[in-house]
Structures are given as C-alpha cells and as structure tokens.
C-alpha cells in the first residue's frame, strides 16, 4: 500500500509541539486564511532582537518578500496552516470515500471494476511522482531557497521568477510527452500490469483516459510546490477536493451510458480542476509588484530574520552558499527523487499483478481496503506537508539543530496519529467496511474479504507513515542521495518475494502481508541511515519513543476488537469499538509518556481549566 490520491504539515516553536500550537490557536484559526488562500504572517515580534541589519530586497522587478515567506514561522502561524490543511484534507478524504462508495455502488467489485482499477494505477503513480512525493521533494526545497535568496536581496532577476522560467517550460513539455506516450502504449501497459485480466480492452480504454493526468498532475504538482514554498497552503490542500468532485460527477452523469469508463473520464476532468484550483493563487504570487516605500522597513526587518543564523558559523556557511542556491535544479536530484517514488509506487504494480491471478474481485478488495486504511496515514502526514518547506529552509541556512528538533517532533506526532488510526481500523474493520460500502453491487462477501485485507494492511501503516516522513528529511537539503532508493528497493524485493510465495495459499491476505513487511523493512533502513545522510536525528531516542505508542496501539486494538464484536449492529459496534480504542490508547500512551500524546493532553487540560475559570 502506498499513499494514493485519496484526499491530502510545520515546525512548531521549540518550546512546544504541534498539538500545543493547535490548541492555542483555537477554532477561529481556520478563518485566518485570506481571500487569496494565504494565511496571516508570523508576528514580527518573534524576531530576534540582536539580528544585525540587512538590506531589503533590491531585485529589479521583484516584489518585496512578505513576512510569512521569509521569517521562521511561529507556532500560531503553523497551527493555522495545519488546521486549514486538516479541514480541507478531511473534506477531500470524505469525498474520496464518497468516490469509492459511488464506484462500488454503481459497478460493484467484479471484472469491470478490476479493469478500471488497473487504469487507476496511472493516477496513483502520477499523484505520487508529481504531486505528493516525487517532484515535491525537488521543487519545494528549490522554491524555498529561491524565496530565501529573494529575501536577502541582490542584483539580477527575481530568483523565484527565474526558477519558474528555467523549469516550468521544460517540465511541461516532458509531462505532455509522457502523457502522449502513455496513451499510445496503453495496450502494452495493461498487458504488463494485469496479464490475467478477463476484459483487457476495457482497461485499455480507461487507461487512455486516465493517461491525461500525467500532464495535468504534473502542472498541479508544480503549482503546489511553488505555493507551499511561499507558505500558501489553502489552494494546494484543496486540489483533491476538486479532483474527487470531478470523478464523482462524471460517474453519476455518464455512468449509465459509458459504464466504468465514466470514472476514468472523471480522472481526466479532475486533473484539470486541480490546476484551476491553484492557478489564480500562483499567478498572484508571481505578478505582485514591489511594495511602496511605506512598507520597506517591515520587509527589511523580516528579511533580516532569514539571516538570523548568520551570527554563528552555520549561518555563515549558508550565506556563503548563495551561488550554489542559484544553480538550476540538478538532474541527479530529480533522478533520485523520481526513482524513489517510482520504486515505492511499484508496490501497487506488484499487488495488481499478483491480484490479477486470483478470482475476480481480488483487486477491488485490495483497493477498497487500501483506500480506507490509508486515511490515518493521510491525516498523520499533514504535519510533514506543512513542515517540508520549513525544514528545507532550515537546512539551506545551515541550521541543522532546528531541522533536527522539528523532524523528531514530527516523527513523534506522526507515529501517535497513525498508530491510533491503525488500532481503530484493526478493531472495527468489518463494521467500517459494512457501513461504507455494503450496498448495491457490493455484497456481504465483499465486505468480509475487504475487512480482512484491511486489518492486515493496518500492520504496515506505521511503516508507510515513517517512510513518507523520513524521506522528506533525506531530500529536504536539496542534495541528491541514493540511500532512500536503496532502502525502498530492499523493501520492494521483500514485498515481491513474500507476495509471490504466499499468494497461492493466502490469496489477498498474503499480498497485504507482503506489503506490510516490505514497507516496514524500508522504514527501519531509512531510520538507520538518518544520522549520516539526512537531518541528524537521535535515532535511538526516536525509536525508543515510538515503542510507547506501539504498545498502546496493540492493547487498544485488541480490546477495541473484542468490544466491537459484541454488537450485531455495525453502527453500535463501530461507535463502541472506536471509543474504546481511543480511550485505551490515550490512557496507555500518556501513562507510558509518549511525547506525541502528552503535550496534546496538556494543551486540552489548560484550555478546559481556562474555560472553567472564565
């Protein structure tokens, strides 16, 4: 299982966690986004008073940098960014479930759906390569450095506009060529992906429609990277809302006439909507002219905060590397990132290939289980989505201590969130699948098979979340590294061997178990290599910290499953089982001192005390 386009975050100040910042921001934080999809700038009051003066931007034709683009963000700003991203991610996830429910309701879990899901491999790959993991790891650090260079000023063209001019035309041409090649080669791709498919021509038709997303997803991912580097998170977080709306609309409008091909057409339409969602915000960032003299001091102050670390040796190194930052994005870096993303996404190819040898519906069971199981991972990684540009900026400035502290806190919070979700999925899997999908052509047998697969997938959720979080640290410095690719290759080899050995005897459960084992192996290898190749985290301390929520999740999952199975009603079973899982997990994790849970509880307690006193 990999991160797929279901729906899709920030350093908090060193004194607190993301949970602390979120609690202090309050519910009103979501409304802090401006009309153009921006968030309020970090308060200038947080700037170090001892930072020496530095000139404001003097780049001809460039706008002055805004405080939110150049200053180390405050916990309140990051909390607002996280809450906005969380709200839109939740909306996208709900629409993603609605999309999958519509697919199962209209077309069931048979050969027609299997054919579409083979074509669905294309947007899965494209989303990973071009939006979520691949190009984001290259472009977000590149744009972050360009924004920082703009803040320091200097002669010559605006670094951000220069980066766009040097990269966008070439990438757009490459995306278009790849889309055309994919459309023309659809029959060969289907034969390679699923040789045992009973209706290959239907899969070919769907693949040709979904193949257009290589171009649209590529352009959407480029817009997302540029906006996130400018700390504009609303439009990038909204793209999967638009995408899923396009697919759902196409299925209901054209499903009766086109069959499952309507879903493939919806992918093509949704890709266009992704671009349209972000383009206005991006154009505003690129077209803004330099501010008037009245604001020069404000921007000079915030530009100085970018060079705050120049008072120590690390900042001097970063300041001296400006020429290096000015270079175009390295081909080697792009190659390593894309190969890693391709290798990771090949897990889907292995699953579809092995699943095509099983009875009809096997690929559909894997797909539906994967979509539900990945929801906790999606929410847990919102934090990393917002923090990637901040970690990249810290690494560009040579502030490895700030980057290390941020990454360690992110890993603690990510592990707690995903483990809580994994425990809930394990405990309440049958009830959840029955409520979500058991209607129309989706039968009780499909529910049982999908729930069993989902429980096995849950065992690998921590590994998936860690791989997604750790690889951001490897690529945040903007330097090519082959280590993540080697780690992912080791996991893929394990997945393919175990899957091939178990598919005949265990069926889809063997495929899911192979996935969980392979991705966990990759996560362990990435953790082992962090100190010398990426942000130098304290690996032993991080691993020791993670064992606490793991123990809490195991206990919560077992107790929750026992309670959920006591009820015949899926609604009652899910409600009771989910509540028991949450209660047991929070109590045990806090008792064990899990750092991702304790600060959140402390924040909630403070707020409740404040309400009582007031």
Helices and strands as residue ranges (DSSP letters): H 18-25, G 27-32, G 44-46, H 67-70, H 75-107, H 111-127, I 128-132, H 134-152, H 159-184, H 186-193, H 200-210, H 213-229, H 234-258, H 261-287, G 293-295, H 296-306, G 308-311, H 313-320, H 322-326, H 331-355, H 362-380, H 382-396, H 400-437, H 444-458, H 461-475, H 483-506, H 508-528, H 530-533, H 539-564, H 570-592, H 595-613
